[in-house]
Amino acid sequence: YGPYEYVKRLIIKDNGEFAFAFEKNGWSNLNINGEVKGENMGMVDDLYFDNNVYAYSYRKDKKDTKSFYAINEKSFGPFIGIIERIYLTAKYQPISWVWGRFKYVITPSGNYGPFSEIKYLFVMPDGRYGVNVISKSGEVVENYIVIDGIKYGPFEEIKYFRFGVKSGFVFVCKIEGKYYVVNNKNLIGPFESLSSFYT
């Protein structure tokens, strides 16, 4: 395949299926298992591919500040900002975040934001998701975590977030200088410090 001006987001599955985004003659498109997809886009920002279902985020022009995402060529948008990451749940529902002056999270249960910063996003194959976000106002910094549509916080700090294999979640948070363990909505603590944490 090729030649191309560039290739990005190369995905190769164990069964030999593959997908990638490429630029040719100034336009971006997708290659899904050897077949060209897309609509001569200005820029593809991210690509998800699994079980022959693909989703991607794109801008119509490289200098655009508005983004779209598509699932198997059905487009949604526009959204103000760059859709930095896109995932699909087991039911092929999108989970993504929009990157710009303010950050947003797009989920099956609704859109959340704006936030000052998005630290990380966990997505489980069964569709459960958790995202650590930060809101800043002057010198005040507040950490929140959105888990399956429920927002927890504010906290001074959040770390060690984990999902259970089939259900449940756990994370460590800091409140008024003390550490707590949140286990399925149960608050355990306070502790002066945590030297290590295993799940």
N, C-alpha and C positions, 0 to 999 in steps of 0.2 A: 504494500500500500504506500502511496505517496507519489511524488515528493510533496511535502507540506512546508509551510512557513514555520509552523510549530505544532507540537502535539502535547496535550495535557490530559490529566485525569484518566490515565490508562488503567483499565480494570480487566483482569483475566480471572475467570472462574475455574474451579477444579474440573468441570466438565468440558473445558475448552472454549466456552463462550467468552466473548470479549467485547469491550466497548471503549471508545476514547473520543475526545474532542480534538478537532484540528482546525487550522486556519490555512486557507488556500485562496490565492488571488484577492486577499484582503477581507475575506468573509470566513466566519466560523460555522462549522457543521459538526455532525456526529457521525461516527462509524460504529454501527451496531451489528456485530457478527458479519462484517464485510459489506453491509448495506448502508449507504449514505442516508442520514436522517437530518431533520432540521430545516430551517427556512432561510439560509444565508443570513445568519445573525452577525451582529457586530462583535459580540464577545460572549463566550460560554464561561461562566464563573465556576460552576460545579456540576458534577454528573454522578448519578446513582444508577446502578444496574444490578438486577438480581432476578432470576427465574424468567428471563426474557422480557421483563418489565423495566423500563428506564424512565428516569426523571432527571431534569436538568434545569438549572437557572441560567438566565441569559439577559443580555441587554441588546437592544436593537441597533445601538451605535456604541463604539468603544468609549466615547466621552459622555454617554448617558449617565444620569444620576437616578434613573428609574429602571427597575428590574422586573422580569417576569419569571415564572417557573412553568414547566410543562410536564405532564405525565403522559407518555406515549403520544406526544404531539398535541394533546389538549392543553391549551395555555390558560394561565391565570395571572391576573395583575392588571395594571402595573402597581408596584410597590416602590415607595421612595427610598432609595438606598440600593446597596449591592447585596444580593442574596448570596452570602458567603458559603453556606453549607446547606445541603438538602438531603434528607433521608426519607425513606418510606417505611411505614409500619407493615406488619404482616397483612393488613387489609388494604395496603397501598394508599394509605393516607399520608399526606406530606407533613414533615416536621423540619423546619428550617429557621435560620435567623437572617435578619436583614441588617446589613452593616452600613452605617452612615454617621452623621453627626450624633444621632440617637439610634439605639439598637432596639429591634423588635424580634419577638419570637413568634413564628407561625406554627400552630399546632391543630390537631383535629378538634380540640375542645375550645378553640378560640385563639385570638392573637393577643399577645402580652407586650407591654411596653408603653412609653419608651423607657429605656434604661441607659445608664451611662456606659456600662461595660457588660459584656457577656463572657464569663470566665470559661465555662465548659458546658457541653450538652451531652447527656447520655441517652441513647435510644436502644431499647431492648427489642429483640425480634418479635415479641408478642405485642409490641406497640406501647409499652410503658416508657415514659420519658421523664427525665429530670434535668433541669437547667439552672445553673448558678448565675445569678445576675447581680449587678451592683448599681445602686443609685447614689449619686453624689450631689450635694447641695452645699456649696462653700467648703468648709472643712469637715462637714458631716458626711461620713461614708457608711452606707447601709447595705448589708448583704442579705439577699433573699434567695430562696430556692423554690422553684415551681415544679411540683411533682404531679404529673397526670392532671393538670388543671387546677391544683390547689397551691396557693402561694403561702410559704412559711417564712416568718421573719418579722421585723428586721433583726439581724444578728451582727455582731462586730466582725465575725469571721465564720466561714463555713469550710470544712474540709472532710476528707475521707468518705465521700458519698458513695454508697453502694446499693444496688438492687439485690433482693433475694432471687434465687434461681427461678422460682415460680410465682412468688408474691412477696410483698413487704419491701422495706427499705431501711437504711440506717445511715446516719451522718453525724459528724461532730460539729457543734456550734459554740461560739463564745458569746456570753451575755454578761455584761458588767464585769469584765475581766476574768470570769470563771468559765471553765469548759463543761459542756454537757454533751451527753450522747442521746440522740433522738432515735428511738427504735420503734418504727411503726406508730408514730405520733406520741409515744411515751417518752417523757423527759427524764433522763437519769443523770444525777449529779447533785451539786456542783463538784468539780475537781479543780485543784490548783493548776495542774498541768497534765498532759498526756505524752508519755515518752514514745509510745508505739500503739498501733491500732490494727487489729486483725479481724477479718470477717470470714 
